[in-house]
Amino acid sequence: MKRVAYYKGCLASLSAKELDTSTQALAPRVGLELVELESVTCCGAGDIHEAEPDYYLHLNARILAYAEATGCDTLMTVCNVCTLNLRQANFMLQGDESLLDRVNENLKSVGVPVYTGSVEVRHLLWEIAEGDGYEQLKTAAHKGLKGLKVAPFYGCQILRPSKIMGFEDPDRPWSLERIIEACGGEAIDYPAKIKCCGFPIIQAREETAMGELIQPVEQALEAGADVMVTPCPLCHLSLDAWQQKLEAATGRSFKLPVLHLAQLVGVAAGLEESELKFKRHIVDPRPALDRLQV
Amino acid sequence: MQVAMKIWRYDAATGERALREYEIDAPEEATLLDCLDIVKDKVDGTLAYRKSCRMMICGSCGMRMDGAAVLACKTRMFDVAKEGRVPVISAMGNLPIVRDLVVDMDPFWEKFKAMKPYLQPGYDRPEDGREYRITQERMNAVKKEALCINCGCCVSECNAMESDPEFLGPQALAKGFRFVGDPRDAATVERLEQYSGEHGIWECTRCFFCNERCPKGVDPRDAIAKLGAEAIRTGIDRDMGAKHAKWFVRSTETTGWLRETELVPKTQGVVSSIKQMKFALNLIKHNKAGLAFPPHVAANVDEARRLRRLVLAQGRLGSAGHIQGERALAKLEHGHHDGGDPYGPGSFPKPYLPEDTE
């Protein structure tokens, strides 16, 4: 078992609770022991980075400090945006001693443990796409996916900027495909899998966001996908919930079910509905899974 | 070395498009631009592309290789040839194609000019009548943005501009920060007002393609974040994007976590939110929205609140908060570790190729 500090972030705590329950249920089967963090807050989701960048750095330093205090080497995320925000702040602190000193002085004065810079921020995707996690995944996914055609959707902030993410080629990523195949699914290929779902501006510039969102939905269906899978709950929210607005705007029917990564692997690993919580989705994935008796 | 490549040829007069394969003999140190020169000299004199300095200064030779915008003069072909790959070369995206690899840069320059890319007079002139001198430290604030060579590689890949061609885009906005961040410029407020318009700062979708593709390390997305920080610091925050960003700050101070349900009215206003009621009710039906009861509050959230007050008092406001991290981030290099990809070069999964979409 690999002990990791588990940072669930905002969405998995509230509107995407199904991501949290499926991650918690899946973790021990892929060799991960999750240490929950009590005193952490939102990472700022790129919004605080934009509005008040100095506060963003301190807020993320605080999360990193509490993760370090658990004794774990890894802070595991389940959201692209959290991953980028935390990794970026971590590199800022690790690469500049005087900045780290200043931030630590501030953390100390409000009663937060100091951060030495020893934590690595990694997404669940990376934990199970290679190494021990991948080996355990192959055993855990004993029920398989019976050739289910799965469209991988990466989203932006797990791939770019590659100098901060650095796990795989941002133009030719492979991790989701490898996991889909290890689970017995068939990975569908389509160009928009590395593009933006529009979520960051879906409230402030809905029309522009919808012009982005339609691409992966349309292309995945054209390529024959039964379902889509994404490592990001924000992408999930736009792809699943805003799909009904796409349908209203275009007069077309898409009905593309979108699964969280932990849910897709969870299906192959035989998790219960009480853990997967598919009824929380706007587009119900169960008919597509039932059709193939997955 | 033998270099093979496929080039998208295009004739605007006839609208004809064709993918042609070329194979040439090139020296091992050849760049993509050198290879195109050889094709033009020895194989097909009708091939059209832009070039000038051949040393990453002029910004003329932006184009796409395997779907990704590059400067042809910066792209060495040795590894590609050694792997036996046959890359697809095409014109940049988000700009109309004139012929083959040449795009019409007029829309690009129009947005560039709209930013008023020159110092606006009105700053305090030194009393001794000599030149206005500023410290290195203050100039460092715009160091990255000043590196831009206007090649268009960022614009080519911008996902927001693909959806809304009127979006000012990464190049223009990065140029905007180059002047907003310059202490000699006297039009900061006017600029921030203008750049906060419908197609400005808050239309950026944060896809980070611009940072990934920029051949000069400008990191346009970071420049847009700096503009956002300066706009909010200056109180130019009427845009829904600014309100959205400020709600995250408020949320972390009060409950620690994003107060999701209130985000829509806080961003769009109450009237607009009521229009979203049908959509919202469907979300509530699936437990995707609604008020958490008891409220979801992080332990020791007062620490976050006190941290915010503390750092605000320390005065690294606005873009200064971004700039303090640049020294550390500059040590990182773009790329990825090798060895993880189980599929090998050229095999599944396929790269994002224009031939798949056009």
Contacts between the chains, C-beta under 8 A, distances in Angstrom:
chain1	res1	chain2	res2	distance
A	10	B	257	5.0
A	10	B	258	4.0
A	10	B	260	6.9
A	11	B	258	8.0
A	11	B	260	7.7
A	13	B	257	6.0
A	13	B	296	5.8
A	14	B	257	7.2
A	14	B	258	7.8
A	14	B	260	5.6
A	14	B	292	5.8
A	14	B	296	6.1
A	15	B	260	5.7
A	15	B	283	7.7
A	15	B	287	7.7
A	15	B	288	4.9
A	15	B	289	6.3
A	16	B	288	8.0
A	17	B	287	7.3
A	38	B	298	7.8
A	38	B	299	4.6
A	39	B	298	6.5
A	39	B	299	4.5
A	39	B	300	4.5
A	39	B	303	7.4
A	40	B	256	7.6
A	40	B	298	6.4
A	41	B	252	4.9
A	41	B	256	3.8
A	41	B	257	6.4
A	41	B	298	4.9
A	41	B	301	6.6
A	41	B	304	5.1
A	42	B	248	6.7
A	42	B	251	6.3
A	42	B	252	5.2
A	42	B	256	6.7
A	42	B	257	5.2
A	42	B	258	5.1
A	44	B	248	5.7
A	44	B	249	7.9
A	44	B	252	6.8
A	45	B	248	5.9
A	45	B	258	7.0
A	46	B	206	5.7
A	46	B	225	8.0
A	47	B	244	6.3
A	47	B	245	4.1
A	47	B	247	7.7
A	47	B	248	3.9
A	47	B	249	7.7
A	48	B	245	7.2
A	48	B	248	5.0
A	48	B	249	5.6
A	48	B	252	6.8
A	49	B	225	6.1
A	49	B	322	7.9
A	50	B	225	4.6
A	50	B	228	4.0
A	50	B	229	6.1
A	50	B	232	7.8
A	50	B	245	5.2
A	51	B	228	6.8
A	51	B	229	6.6
A	51	B	232	5.0
A	51	B	242	7.5
A	51	B	245	4.0
A	51	B	246	5.6
A	51	B	248	7.0
A	51	B	249	5.5
A	52	B	229	7.1
A	52	B	232	7.5
A	52	B	249	5.8
A	52	B	308	7.5
A	52	B	311	8.0
A	52	B	312	7.7
A	52	B	317	7.9
A	52	B	321	6.7
A	53	B	225	7.2
A	53	B	229	5.6
A	53	B	318	7.9
A	53	B	319	7.3
A	53	B	320	7.9
A	53	B	321	3.0
A	53	B	322	4.7
A	53	B	325	7.8
A	54	B	311	4.8
A	54	B	314	7.4
A	54	B	316	4.4
A	54	B	317	7.2
A	54	B	320	7.2
A	54	B	321	3.5
A	54	B	324	7.3
A	55	B	249	6.9
A	55	B	307	7.1
A	55	B	308	5.0
A	55	B	311	5.4
A	55	B	312	7.4
A	55	B	321	7.5
A	56	B	321	7.1
A	57	B	321	6.7
A	57	B	324	7.7
A	57	B	325	6.7
A	58	B	307	4.8
A	58	B	308	7.7
A	58	B	310	8.0
A	58	B	311	5.5
A	59	B	252	6.2
A	59	B	304	6.2
A	59	B	307	6.9
A	62	B	303	6.7
A	62	B	304	6.8
A	62	B	307	6.7
A	88	B	325	7.7
A	88	B	329	7.3
A	89	B	325	7.9
A	91	B	328	5.9
A	91	B	329	6.0
A	91	B	332	6.1
A	92	B	324	7.8
A	92	B	325	3.7
A	92	B	328	4.8
A	92	B	329	6.3
A	93	B	328	7.4
A	94	B	328	7.0
A	95	B	327	7.3
A	95	B	328	2.9
A	95	B	329	7.1
A	95	B	331	5.0
A	95	B	332	7.7
A	96	B	325	7.4
A	96	B	327	5.5
A	96	B	328	4.0
A	99	B	324	6.1
A	99	B	325	7.1
A	99	B	327	7.9
A	99	B	328	6.8
A	106	B	307	6.3
A	106	B	310	5.5
A	106	B	311	6.5
A	106	B	314	7.8
A	107	B	307	7.5
A	109	B	310	6.7
A	110	B	303	4.8
A	110	B	306	4.4
A	110	B	307	5.4
A	110	B	310	6.7
A	111	B	300	7.7
A	111	B	303	6.1
A	112	B	303	5.6
A	112	B	307	7.7
A	129	B	340	7.6
A	130	B	340	5.5
A	156	B	159	8.0
A	156	B	206	6.8
A	156	B	207	4.5
A	156	B	208	5.5
A	156	B	209	7.8
A	157	B	206	7.3
A	157	B	208	6.7
A	160	B	207	7.1
A	160	B	208	3.7
A	160	B	209	6.5
A	160	B	211	6.6
A	160	B	212	4.6
A	161	B	208	5.2
A	161	B	211	4.3
A	161	B	212	5.5
A	161	B	219	7.6
A	161	B	221	7.9
A	161	B	334	6.9
A	162	B	212	6.2
A	162	B	334	5.0
A	162	B	335	5.8
A	162	B	336	5.7
A	163	B	329	7.5
A	163	B	332	4.1
A	163	B	333	5.8
A	163	B	334	4.6
A	163	B	335	7.3
A	164	B	329	7.7
A	164	B	332	6.7
A	165	B	336	7.9
A	166	B	332	7.9
A	166	B	335	7.0
A	166	B	336	5.4
A	166	B	337	6.5
A	167	B	336	6.3
A	167	B	337	7.3
A	167	B	340	7.2
A	168	B	336	5.3
A	168	B	340	6.0
A	168	B	341	6.8
A	169	B	336	5.3
A	169	B	341	6.8
A	170	B	212	6.0
A	170	B	336	7.2
A	171	B	66	7.3
A	171	B	67	7.0
A	171	B	68	5.5
A	171	B	351	5.7
A	171	B	352	6.2
A	172	B	341	7.4
A	172	B	349	6.4
A	172	B	350	7.8
A	172	B	351	4.9
A	173	B	349	7.3
A	174	B	340	7.2
A	174	B	341	4.9
A	174	B	342	6.6
A	174	B	343	5.7
A	174	B	349	6.0
A	175	B	340	7.7
A	177	B	343	7.6
A	177	B	348	7.2
A	177	B	349	5.2
A	178	B	342	5.9
A	187	B	348	7.8
A	187	B	349	7.0
A	189	B	348	7.0
A	189	B	349	5.4
A	189	B	350	5.5
A	191	B	67	7.7
A	191	B	352	4.7
A	191	B	353	7.6
A	191	B	356	5.4
A	191	B	357	5.4
A	194	B	352	6.2
A	195	B	159	5.6
A	195	B	207	6.8
A	196	B	159	4.1
A	196	B	160	7.7
A	196	B	205	5.0
A	196	B	206	7.6
A	196	B	207	3.9
A	198	B	163	7.4
A	198	B	205	6.1
A	200	B	204	8.0
A	200	B	205	5.6
A	200	B	206	4.5
A	201	B	160	7.1
A	201	B	202	7.2
A	201	B	203	6.3
A	201	B	204	7.4
A	201	B	205	5.2
A	201	B	206	7.9
A	201	B	241	6.9
A	203	B	240	6.5
A	203	B	244	5.8
A	203	B	263	7.0
A	203	B	264	6.4
A	203	B	267	4.7
A	203	B	268	6.3
A	204	B	202	5.4
A	204	B	203	7.8
A	204	B	239	6.9
A	204	B	240	3.9
A	204	B	241	4.0
A	204	B	244	5.5
A	204	B	267	6.4
A	205	B	160	7.9
A	205	B	164	7.6
A	205	B	202	7.0
A	205	B	203	5.1
A	205	B	240	7.8
A	205	B	241	7.4
A	207	B	163	8.0
A	207	B	164	7.3
A	208	B	160	5.7
A	208	B	163	4.8
A	208	B	164	4.4
A	208	B	167	7.1
A	208	B	203	5.9
A	208	B	205	7.1
A	209	B	163	7.5
A	209	B	205	7.0
A	210	B	163	7.8
A	211	B	162	7.4
A	211	B	163	3.0
A	211	B	164	6.7
A	212	B	159	5.5
A	212	B	160	7.4
A	212	B	162	7.4
A	212	B	163	5.0
A	212	B	205	6.4
A	237	B	288	7.5
A	241	B	283	6.0
A	241	B	288	6.0
A	244	B	279	7.2
A	244	B	282	6.7
A	245	B	279	6.6
A	279	B	286	7.3
A	280	B	286	5.4
A	280	B	287	5.2
A	280	B	288	6.8
A	281	B	286	6.7
A	282	B	282	6.8
A	282	B	283	7.4
A	282	B	286	5.6
A	282	B	288	7.0
